[in-house]
């Protein structure tokens, strides 16, 4: 009112002229009572600012004073109004001056002053003046003007034009791009309505988001139509998005989640997807963005099928999930920086850093760039900042089509509007954005260019202008005020009206609402198909592939980025680091301390001697289980924790191999440190000397196997709870089938074997790891390594002469008795089989004996002479074994004598034995507790004693007996330590391949689908 008052009487206007113009302006804005009030205020300001001066130069002086007053008022306005509001003030002042018949230079100088004070650029100011001064038959040839004509066309190079059939007159739109504002003028005699209000041809109107112009003779003109016209020359690569006859069924129960729908959209639109809970909004979004493959139909971008030709549109699609996809341990900057490194191969680190800073600056996150993201429960940044950062992860690579799931959930109304403003700005830059949203405010609802509504069961029920949707549903139910889409007074829209109509309930005879809806989803869908149409326009093929600045780095660079990102996130998590790196040494300390067995000397003093320590085998076994446990726990949650991030990065088409290798590398490094600290502490306390490296190699290999097993589990299940339930299930078989808790020959007869480890034992890493530790500790320690070769031959010859020969003699004598008295022929056949198997095997080892009678050891050929010759050969064999036993025994005694030739060497010998040999371990590996020295199995004699001295019965790597000193690989003998390490790493490699192929997930999914099908069938039958 002050500005009006100053300008109205400045420059010698006739008194009352300005007041009439102000009165007209106020009557268009306010009611009669307020018009009267503000006119009185206007009169007071006129009297105040334009008192007559006696000075003859009073006019000039008054002009100068008023200019100062204008500046003062503008300063006050600058402090209170936003830039958009200031532009609105300027437009009204221009209208005011233009309406004054004899406005002169002084008035325009005043408004120039106002424009400068409001910091409005000169081009915008000049275009605003042209808009206000525009006549019905004039055109302004400028890029910020748009004309909507009914028939005539305009001859302008820069201005834009839209044809609207039936329009009598002309609509002129003026855009102020910096503020995303539109002003509208109408020239004509038609009755047009702007948001339900009559469109006056006497003044300009603000054309806001969600606005529409309607008339009885024209098709509605929406805000999206206007803004798209201005965007046409800004979009470098146009996008044509089409979903054709798309339907989707859930795989698990074959239920239809989405019914047939068609969508066609272009660049520059913001599409809202709404519906009640369970209506299929997120499912639709996942089908449209390529996450789910539609059961029927296809989704294309510029004619490219996004599901089957995804490699052709890399970087075009972006997806912002409802959940946080942030790495909580990293800072805001680091989250965005490492994401950018995976998107821009051709940019240097410096360029990426600058790009990240620009993105953070544009999203209002720059001040928070060094803050750790934190978890939703332990917040460091606000919910709005988290959501903006999630969006930034996608925006930094500038996808042409962006899908956003519930961007405003959990945010305040202010943060929600900020997020949606950000998305709307992106559409102004030519992006196509689909947003799933729940209960939007009026302002947010108006931001959408199109609205897609789903009802329960995935039925499409509306697709069109958002504000128009309210009128559409009101008409269908004959609602009162069915032509009103928004509040007449405040202009607000209530989207909840739509759902109130859609889900309205039937009332019973008592006036109570029932659970039954008046209109079913199928009925709404039928209305939609008939009244709006669920068909696409004829396809217009677009050959151009959408452009993208996205460039995937090579696999090696991806590996480095994944590695750096993961290492940094782990280092930032102090609890994770402390627990993982203190867990192993603490376990080793507790374990070794409590199992360290002391004997009491004669004087009662305690003395620990490694040779007499009874718990070394238990220590070895528990160490293996600890390595398995550590490897599983450190890796079991690695991939499931990243699954949401992996879903987002799936749109980047990054290398799965690089990601998995980075995970494996980190897990192996952690396991290496853990097992090394465990071995160092445990072996130090128990005084196990000379075995640190071999112990570490076995436990590290075991932990690596567990790492891969844990990563497979993490990649295959969707719940951390399930994973931690599975860990005991995986550990218990390793305990049971390791050969320690229960001997392999004492298992259920279906599994057990006498001559080798059963299959169920061979698939357990604990069996290979424990055996490698035990055999290597016993065989290669500093003391027993001197005598192992002697003891091996001594035990062999001793068993042969004392048990094997005796057993064969008994078999031979039994054969002789059967031949004499004609006894059990089956028994005869079996005994001959045993004799034939054993002697043929021995003939390959003993060069001095030919065992010619072996060929005659069949039921048809055996005679008393054969038996007699056989007994003679067995006696000769007995003498052979005795002779060799004595020979080796002498060599061993000579070796001992050599090592104990002096008193000092004798003491050193005893000390060496006490320090490196262990009697308890010897009992385990020599099977001293076994009562039977020899058993029969399938026509063969099996040695049960001293397995650590016995070479494998069979020639295969996996068919050796437990505690065998060596294994056979491709016909060559290798040590048990080497063989077992090889098997553990082959098992690890197998799980690495399964992980890469996601094989375990596929297997579990098949089982789940099968179980689901079975339960559904059972339920239907019930």
Order of alpha helices (4+ residues) and beta strands (2+ residues): alpha-alpha-alpha-alpha-alpha-alpha-alpha-beta-beta-beta-beta-beta-beta-beta-beta-beta-alpha-beta-beta-beta-alpha-beta-beta-beta-alpha-alpha-alpha-beta-alpha-beta-alpha-beta-beta-alpha-alpha-beta-beta-alpha-alpha-alpha-beta-beta-alpha-alpha-alpha-alpha-alpha-alpha-alpha-alpha-alpha-alpha-alpha-alpha-alpha-beta-beta-beta-beta-alpha-alpha
